[in-house]
Amino acid sequence: MFKRAFVLLFCLVLLATTGIPVRAQQAMGQYFPETGHNVVGDFYAFYQGIPDATLVFGYPVTEEFVNLQGIRVQYFQRARLEWRPEMPAGQQVLLTSLGQLLYTPGAPSLNLNIPGACRPFSTGFAVCYDFLAFYDQHGGAVCFGNPISAFEFQPDGRIVQHFERARFEWHPELPRGQNVTLADLGRIYFDYSGEDQARLPRVPPQDESVVPPQTLLSLRTMAFVWKAVTQPSDTQRIYVIVQDQTLAPVPDARVSVTVNLSVGPAWTRTIYTDANGIAVFPDVTFTDQIYGSLIVVGVQVEKSGLTASTMTSFRIWR
């Protein structure tokens, strides 16, 4: 179970209101390179005001926009934010009740109410055990609303429970303490409601000062050979491409290549990527390799403490 006691205090304060107040905005916005979208203005202030917002809401999957119903919204992996100008100041950003909109009763269920392990709600359902701990520790009714179903049993062995704004899932295959996860209802409802798919692709930061353009969170790499088939004595060329989490090129990444020859010692070299995130090994020379053998090329990439690896290969022929 997650242990962040300050979230409980946060919930007690917020539950005293009928809306969801917004904490004072500390910055104009943030670009999320994980999904390639911006969160700005009031939506960003709301997002920043929720402890564990990344866990509860996920990353943004669209920019904010006015939908066909005339509501300004922004979709996140697990939520949708709405701007409601008719609400009191400080409570104009609301969470869409995606759990209610997507819930269809019918799965086999069990409505527990065990004293000390469960808490009953006015909706007629109780929240129990690890679901209850997760509920309390990550926003309670403010973020998730009230339960609208009992425990439901899925064919894949998972247990789920539906809330007004979320769906809790029990994953027995995960490590103890991490078994409770949230369904990606934001992304699911985006498709379900027929929103424009053109809003999903990545966009550049609205303000380059919001996040450093060189923020590096992860590496990905691909490798290619010049010739898929070579002679037993020949020269090969190897190309390696290194990108970051937004698929932007990563310059000055350390690239080590190992060519595992069928005869003789392995060929190894280390160079750095250029401004386009590309490293070229042009002089892989070998002699008297075994006809028909597969030569495997291993690639290791490193920069700023991050690593990635891949492989490619070519065949010896005549």
C-alpha positions, 0 to 999 in steps of 0.5 A: 500500500502507498504510504503518503499521510499528507494526502489524507489531510488534503482530502479532509480539507477538500471534502468540506467543499462542494467543488474541487478548489484549485491551489494557487498556480505556481507556474503558467504550465508544463510540457509533458515529454512522456506524451508530448502535450502541454498543460497550462493555465487553470488546468495546470493549477488544478493538476498541480494542486492534486498530490500524486496527480501523475498517478491519479490522472496520468499524463495529458493525451491532448491539449485543451480544446472546446468539444462538440458540446461547447465545453473546454476540456483536456484529456489525460490518461485516466481523467478528463478535466472540464472548465465550468465558468458558471461555478464559483471562482476557484472551483471552475475546474471539474473532473468528468464523471468518467466512471459513471459514463463508462460503467455497465452493470452486469459482471458477477459481483460481491458487496462486502461490508466487513467492520474494520475492513470496509467503509459503506457509502451512501450509494449502497456500496462499500470500499474494502481492504487495499481498495479502501487504502488506495482510495484514502491515500490518493484523493478519496471522494475528491478525486474518485467520487463515491463507489457505484459498484461492488467488487466485480470479478473479471474473466481474467481473474482481476477484481475491479470496482467502479467509482464515479470518476475512476475504476480500480483494478486489482492485479494479483500478478503485481508485487504486494503493495502495488496491486491496485491500479487505475484504469485509463478511463480518460483514453478509453472515453476519448475513443468512446465519445468519438473525439477527433483522433487528430488531437492525440499526436505529440505537439511542441512545447507552448513555451520553451521556458516551461521545460528545458528542451534537453530534458532526457528521461529515457533512451531508445535506439535502433541499429541497421547494417549497410549490407544484409549479406556479405562475402566471407572477407568483406567490409560492413557498415553499421548505423545506430540511431539514438532518440529520447522519449519524444523521439527527438535525436540525442547528440553526444550519446556514447555508442558501443558496438560489438560484432560477434564474428564467426571466426576470430575475436569480436570487433568492438568500437565506441563512438558518440552520436552526432547532432542528428543522434546518429553514429556510423561505424564505416570500417567493420572489416573481417576475413575468412568468415564461415559460409552461411553464418549469422553475424550478430551485432550488439549495441549499447547506448549510454548518456546521463546515466541512462542506457539502452540496447539493441541488436542487428545482424547480417549473413555471410554468403558468397 
